[in-house]
Amino acid sequence: MSAAIDEQFATNVYYDRTFDCDAAKILPGEFYFTHKDMLIVTVLGSCVSACVRDRVTGIGGMNHFMLPYNGDADSPVSASMRYGSYAMEVLINELIKAGARRENLEAKVFGGGAVLRGFSSINVGERNAAFVCEYLQAENIRVLAKDLNDIHARKVYYFPRSGRVLVKKIEQLNNNTLANREQDYATRLNKRMARSGEVDLF
């Protein structure tokens, strides 16, 4: 995996007045994990988030990733699969380094909506959703809940200590922030992968 393609540890930590606790907001290409009793929140369009925790210790985290949309989705050696695997491995490895045990891990997965114009014809949301489920199954990590695909964006609130998740469907996007954020993320990934020689652009 190219070192140029990084999952960034989220730094946007704030106090959430609604839930009366500290919270971390993660953007595309970011992840966050904690052993504290706090909240992790993100907004998803075609991207996917995996919420993974150790059910015994309560150490848990969330990532937010998109598979780059060029390359052969069915090929196990495609750039998109390598990136998706990397995004999952970063989160799982960080949890284990923090004290989680692999045999205690459980997951909830969200996102993959068909919400971005220009992405629907290549089914990027569906590919993201299928990938995360297949990955977790291959890793023998039990998926307790999922809310995938559909046509809506989602705001996900995750409480790793308890495993509780709240999902708010966003039926009407009021501006282009989400679309622009995910499009910029996809473009950034493709440029990085092209520089590393891992993907053929055509």
Buried (B, 14 or more C-beta within 10 A) or exposed (E): BBEEBEBEBBEEEEEBEEBEBBBBBBBBBBBBBBBEEBBBBBBBBBBBBBBBBBBEBBBBBBBBBBBBBBBEBEEEEBBBBBBBBBBBBBBBEBBBEBEBEEEBBBBBBBBBBBBBEEBBEEBBBBBBBBBBBEBBEEBEBEBBEBBBBBEBBBBBBBBBBEBEBEBEEBEEBEEEEBBEBBBEBBEBBBEBBBEBEBBEEE
